[in-house]
Amino acid sequence: MKKIILILLLLVPMMFAQQPAHRPELLQQFKIPFFVEVHIIPDDSLNTIYYDYRIPYNQLTFVKDGDKYKAALNVALEVFDTTGQFISRQMKQRNIVADSFSETNSPDYFCEGVLLFHLPNDEYKFIPVINDVQSGQEVKLEPLRVNKLKSDSSLFLDPIVLNENKTGTNDNKDFVLTNYEDSIPFSSKRYELAIPCKDISVQKIYVTIINNRDTVFSDYVSKSFVSSISLKENEGKIIFGSKPGDNIFRNFLLTDFSNSLSEGRIKVIVSQDKDGENPQTFTKNVTWFNKPFSLHNLQFAITSLKYVEKDSVVSKLLDTDKIDYMPELKKFWQKYDPTPTTKFNELMNEYYNRVDYAVRNFASLSNRNGADTDRGKIYIKFGMPAKIERSSDDYGKIVELWIYTKEKLSFKFVDKNGTGEFPLAKG
């Protein structure tokens, strides 16, 4: 019964719970999560090279302007050859407007853009420099090596990761570039692969996807559209589309596979036929980009089950070999997976996001782990309350009343000792 209640308590509020809000000054720490993709499109004389970037809003400095919040970003990209000789430079300024403070503080809103180069087919070193205009911070990031395209005998280009096309059509204006380091995010969302083929007369291809050591897809793919290839900015997104020109491709679309993927490496093996000669193999990563921080320490993650499980269950998991911690943890949460046909477990993700939030936001002056406080435990079980009322009692102590409207529950916390711990009031 306790486990059934656990599922209900987590599943109902998870649609309404606020995600952890954290705004580290990463610009000052030189750890900007600056996602970059490079796509090379061969042409008759010069290759078209698209340099796509993606920066979360919560890494930028916003200032309030009326009822809006504004930030500005300069992105400069310098290109050098392998001898260190300067080749080219592009620069773009982006002005960003957020409607609310929560947007500026969120890892789910991004500034995205494209820089375009036309260069001979050779090896290059790309050095990005970004400047956060509001703070004045400028950071030169790690160089990115751009390799020479393989010989003209290669039939297929590197597959391009796209967000799911929810229209169900092949209208290329609807394809949005995923733009996560050319990786497939491990999440509940669906993603697609566009596999450009140089020979537009090819009507179907055979694709095999091996994830870690498991074959998760092996079949013919015929869904496709013919076009030139371009990447362009549109309403804050990067669109995979067509452009005028003679250099056209047949872009095969691989769908309905991403939810079968686990974290790790994948091989995408492409050929014209099932037993075709000289298949091309491409490698990509499946990455949990917003993985809860508490899941990076598996011993802590297992220990954190104590808020909803018996000590005996937690101890049994901790007694396994450390190399088995993650498989055993996944097996524990698999029983409560709301989407058991997919690899991503939304309930597990939600739980550890709540643990992260509790650890960060409910610690007291005594340095007690925020998840071990009464407010932390209630937050982990029920999520963000619909309403929080603050007041003072007859003794001048600060009181917080958490109201859960849908669950018809309320909890009263009193900061009895002035340490910010807020134990749960009795009665």
C-alpha positions in Angstrom: 0.0 0.0 0.0 2.8 2.4 0.9 4.3 1.9 -2.6 1.0 2.6 -4.4 0.6 5.8 -2.3 4.2 6.8 -3.3 3.3 6.5 -7.0 0.2 8.6 -6.6 1.9 11.2 -4.6 4.7 11.6 -7.1 2.8 11.2 -10.4 0.0 13.7 -9.6 2.1 16.7 -8.6 5.0 16.0 -11.1 3.0 17.8 -13.8 2.8 20.9 -11.6 6.0 20.8 -9.6 8.5 23.5 -10.3 11.9 22.3 -11.5 14.9 23.1 -9.4 16.0 26.7 -9.8 19.7 27.2 -9.6 21.8 30.0 -11.1 25.5 29.4 -10.6 27.8 32.1 -11.8 29.3 29.9 -14.5 30.5 32.8 -16.6 32.9 33.6 -13.8 33.9 30.0 -13.2 34.6 29.4 -16.9 32.3 26.4 -17.0 29.7 27.6 -19.5 27.5 24.7 -20.8 28.1 25.9 -24.4 26.6 23.2 -26.6 28.1 23.1 -30.1 27.4 21.2 -33.3 29.2 21.4 -36.6 27.6 20.2 -39.8 29.5 20.0 -43.1 27.6 20.0 -46.3 29.8 19.2 -49.4 29.5 21.4 -52.4 31.3 21.5 -55.8 34.0 23.9 -54.8 33.7 25.0 -51.1 32.1 23.1 -48.3 29.3 24.8 -46.4 30.1 24.6 -42.6 27.3 25.3 -40.1 28.5 26.1 -36.5 25.5 25.9 -34.2 25.5 26.9 -30.6 23.1 26.7 -27.7 23.5 28.4 -24.2 20.9 28.0 -21.4 19.4 31.3 -20.1 20.4 30.5 -16.6 24.1 31.1 -17.6 23.4 34.6 -18.8 23.0 37.9 -16.9 19.6 39.4 -17.3 18.4 42.9 -16.2 14.8 43.9 -15.6 13.4 46.3 -18.2 9.8 47.2 -17.4 7.9 43.9 -17.2 10.6 42.0 -19.3 14.1 40.7 -18.6 16.8 41.4 -21.1 20.2 39.9 -21.8 22.7 40.3 -24.7 25.4 37.9 -25.9 28.2 38.3 -28.5 29.5 35.1 -30.1 32.7 35.4 -32.1 34.2 32.4 -34.0 37.7 32.4 -35.3 38.9 29.8 -37.8 42.5 28.6 -38.1 44.2 26.0 -40.3 46.3 23.2 -38.8 49.4 25.3 -39.0 47.8 28.0 -36.9 47.2 30.5 -39.7 44.1 32.6 -39.4 41.5 31.8 -42.0 38.2 33.6 -41.2 36.1 35.2 -38.5 32.4 35.5 -37.9 30.6 37.4 -35.1 27.0 37.6 -34.1 25.2 39.6 -31.4 22.1 38.2 -29.8 19.5 40.2 -27.8 17.4 38.0 -25.6 14.1 38.9 -24.0 12.5 36.8 -21.3 8.9 37.2 -20.1 9.5 36.3 -16.5 12.3 35.9 -13.9 11.6 32.1 -13.8 12.6 31.9 -17.5 15.9 33.6 -16.8 16.6 31.2 -14.1 15.7 28.1 -16.0 18.0 25.5 -17.8 15.1 24.8 -20.1 15.3 28.1 -22.1 18.1 28.6 -24.5 19.8 31.1 -26.8 20.5 29.3 -30.1 22.2 30.5 -33.2 24.1 29.6 -36.4 27.4 30.9 -37.9 28.0 30.0 -41.5 31.3 29.5 -43.4 32.2 28.5 -46.9 35.7 26.8 -46.8 37.7 24.3 -48.8 37.5 20.7 -47.8 40.3 20.6 -45.2 41.0 20.4 -41.4 40.4 23.5 -39.3 40.5 24.7 -35.7 37.5 26.7 -34.5 37.9 28.9 -31.5 34.7 30.4 -30.0 34.8 33.6 -27.8 31.6 34.6 -26.0 30.9 37.8 -24.2 28.0 38.3 -21.8 27.2 41.9 -22.5 25.4 42.7 -19.2 28.2 41.3 -16.9 31.1 42.2 -19.3 32.5 38.7 -18.9 34.4 37.3 -21.9 35.5 33.7 -22.2 37.5 32.0 -24.9 36.4 28.4 -25.0 38.2 25.2 -25.9 39.1 24.9 -29.6 37.0 22.6 -31.7 38.7 20.6 -34.4 36.8 20.3 -37.7 37.9 17.3 -39.7 38.1 16.9 -43.5 35.2 15.2 -45.1 35.9 11.6 -46.3 36.3 10.7 -50.0 33.6 11.4 -52.5 32.8 7.6 -52.5 30.9 8.0 -49.3 27.2 7.8 -50.1 25.8 9.2 -46.8 26.5 12.2 -44.7 26.6 12.2 -40.9 23.1 11.7 -39.5 21.5 14.9 -38.1 19.6 14.7 -34.8 16.2 16.4 -35.0 13.4 17.0 -32.6 10.3 14.9 -33.3 8.3 16.2 -36.2 4.8 16.2 -34.6 3.0 17.1 -37.8 3.6 13.7 -39.2 4.5 15.2 -42.6 7.7 15.6 -44.6 7.4 19.3 -44.7 11.0 20.2 -43.9 10.1 23.6 -42.4 8.9 21.7 -39.4 12.2 20.0 -38.5 13.9 21.6 -35.5 17.6 20.8 -34.9 18.0 19.2 -31.5 21.4 20.9 -31.1 22.9 19.0 -28.1 26.5 18.4 -29.2 25.3 16.2 -32.0 24.0 13.8 -29.2 20.6 12.3 -28.6 19.3 13.5 -25.2 18.2 10.7 -22.8 14.8 12.0 -21.9 11.1 11.3 -22.3 11.0 13.2 -25.6 11.2 11.6 -29.0 13.9 12.4 -31.5 14.5 11.6 -35.1 17.6 11.2 -37.4 17.9 12.7 -40.8 20.3 10.7 -42.9 21.3 12.6 -46.0 22.1 10.5 -49.1 24.0 12.0 -52.1 22.2 9.8 -54.6 18.6 11.0 -54.8 17.6 8.0 -56.9 18.0 5.7 -53.8 14.5 5.0 -52.5 15.3 3.1 -49.4 18.2 2.3 -47.1 19.0 -0.3 -44.4 19.8 1.1 -41.0 21.0 -0.7 -37.9 21.4 1.0 -34.5 23.5 -0.6 -31.8 23.2 1.0 -28.4 26.0 -0.1 -26.1 25.9 -3.8 -27.1 22.1 -4.1 -27.9 20.6 -3.8 -31.4 17.6 -1.5 -30.9 16.8 -1.0 -34.6 17.5 -2.9 -37.7 15.2 -2.4 -40.7 14.7 -0.6 -44.0 13.9 3.1 -44.0 12.0 4.6 -46.9 10.5 7.8 -45.4 12.4 10.7 -47.0 12.3 14.0 -48.7 14.6 15.5 -51.4 16.1 19.0 -50.9 19.3 21.0 -50.5 20.3 21.3 -46.9 20.4 24.5 -44.8 20.3 25.3 -41.1 18.8 28.7 -40.2 17.5 30.6 -37.2 13.8 31.0 -36.9 11.9 32.2 -33.7 14.7 31.2 -31.4 15.2 27.7 -32.9 17.5 26.3 -35.5 15.5 24.8 -38.5 16.7 22.0 -40.7 15.4 22.9 -44.1 16.1 23.5 -47.8 17.7 26.3 -49.7 17.9 27.1 -53.4 20.7 25.2 -55.2 21.7 22.3 -57.4 23.4 20.2 -54.7 20.5 18.2 -53.4 20.2 15.2 -51.2 17.6 12.6 -50.4 17.1 12.9 -46.6 15.9 9.7 -45.0 14.0 10.0 -41.8 14.5 7.5 -39.0 11.7 7.8 -36.4 10.3 5.8 -33.4 13.6 4.6 -32.1 14.9 7.1 -29.5 12.8 5.9 -26.6 14.5 2.5 -26.9 17.9 4.1 -26.2 19.9 4.0 -22.9 22.7 6.3 -21.9 25.9 5.5 -23.7 27.3 5.2 -27.2 25.3 4.3 -30.3 26.5 3.1 -33.7 24.4 4.0 -36.7 25.2 1.6 -39.6 23.8 2.6 -43.0 23.9 0.8 -46.3 21.7 0.6 -49.4 20.7 -3.0 -48.7 20.5 -5.3 -45.8 23.6 -7.2 -47.0 25.1 -4.2 -48.9 28.8 -3.8 -49.3 30.8 -1.1 -47.6 28.3 0.1 -45.0 29.0 3.4 -43.4 29.2 3.6 -39.6 28.5 6.7 -37.6 28.8 7.1 -33.8 26.8 9.3 -31.5 26.2 9.6 -27.8 23.0 9.3 -25.8 23.4 11.7 -22.9 21.3 12.6 -19.9 22.0 16.3 -20.1 19.7 17.3 -17.2 20.6 14.4 -15.0 19.8 15.1 -11.4 22.9 15.9 -9.5 22.2 13.4 -6.8 22.3 10.6 -9.4 26.0 11.3 -10.0 26.8 9.8 -6.6 25.0 6.5 -6.7 25.6 5.7 -3.0 23.9 9.0 -2.1 21.1 8.2 -4.6 20.4 4.9 -3.0 20.6 6.3 0.5 18.1 9.0 -0.5 15.5 6.3 -0.9 15.1 6.4 2.9 12.6 9.2 2.5 10.1 6.8 0.9 11.4 3.3 1.6 12.2 1.0 4.6 15.7 1.0 5.9 16.0 -2.7 5.1 15.4 -2.0 1.4 18.0 0.7 1.3 20.5 -1.5 3.2 20.0 -4.4 0.7 20.7 -2.1 -2.2 23.8 -0.7 -0.6 25.1 -4.2 0.1 25.4 -4.9 -3.6 28.7 -4.4 -5.4 29.2 -0.7 -6.3 29.4 -1.6 -10.0 25.8 -2.9 -9.7 24.5 0.2 -8.0 23.0 1.8 -11.1 21.4 -1.4 -12.5 19.9 -2.2 -9.1 18.7 1.4 -8.7 17.0 1.2 -12.2 15.5 -2.1 -11.2 14.0 -0.6 -8.1 12.4 2.3 -10.0 11.3 0.1 -12.9 8.4 -1.1 -10.7 7.0 2.4 -10.7 7.8 3.5 -14.2 4.8 5.3 -15.7 6.1 4.5 -19.3 7.6 1.0 -19.0 8.0 0.6 -22.8 10.6 3.4 -22.8 14.1 3.5 -21.2 13.6 6.8 -19.5 11.9 6.6 -16.2 10.0 9.9 -15.5 9.3 9.0 -11.9 12.9 8.3 -11.1 13.9 11.6 -12.7 11.3 13.5 -10.8 12.2 12.0 -7.5 15.9 12.9 -7.7 15.1 16.4 -9.0 13.1 16.8 -5.8 16.0 15.5 -3.7 18.3 18.0 -5.4 15.9 20.8 -4.8 15.5 19.8 -1.1 19.3 19.6 -0.6 19.9 23.0 -2.0 17.0 25.0 -0.7 16.2 23.6 2.8 19.6 23.4 4.5 19.8 25.2 7.8 22.5 27.2 9.6 23.6 24.1 11.3 24.6 22.7 7.9 22.1 19.9 8.1 21.3 18.3 4.7 18.3 20.1 3.4 16.7 16.8 2.3 16.8 15.6 5.9 14.8 18.5 7.2 11.0 18.3 7.6 10.4 20.7 4.7 12.8 18.7 2.6 11.0 15.4 3.3 7.6 16.8 2.6 8.9 18.4 -0.6 10.4 15.1 -1.8 7.1 13.3 -1.1 4.6 15.8 -2.4 6.5 18.3 -4.6 6.0 22.0 -4.7 3.0 23.2 -2.8 0.3 25.1 -4.6 0.7 27.9 -2.1 3.1 28.9 0.7 1.9 31.4 3.4 4.5 33.0 5.7 3.6 34.6 9.0 4.7 34.9 12.6 3.2 33.1 15.6 2.5 34.6 19.1 6.2 34.1 20.1 7.6 35.9 17.1 8.7 32.7 15.3 8.5 32.5 11.5 5.8 30.1 10.3 5.4 28.6 6.9 2.1 27.0 5.9 2.3 24.7 2.8 -1.0 24.1 1.1 -1.5 21.3 -1.4 -4.8 22.1 -3.1 -5.3 19.0 -5.2 -4.3 16.6 -2.4 -6.3 18.6 0.2 -3.3 18.6 2.5 -1.5 21.3 4.5 1.7 21.3 6.6 2.8 23.9 9.2 6.5 24.5 9.8 7.9 26.8 12.5 11.5 28.1 12.7 11.7 27.5 16.4 15.4 28.1 16.9 15.9 30.8 14.2 18.3 28.5 12.3 16.1 28.1 9.2 15.4 24.5 9.8 11.6 24.9 10.2 10.5 21.6 11.9 7.0 20.3 11.3 4.6 21.6 13.9 2.6 18.9 15.7 -1.1 18.7 15.4 
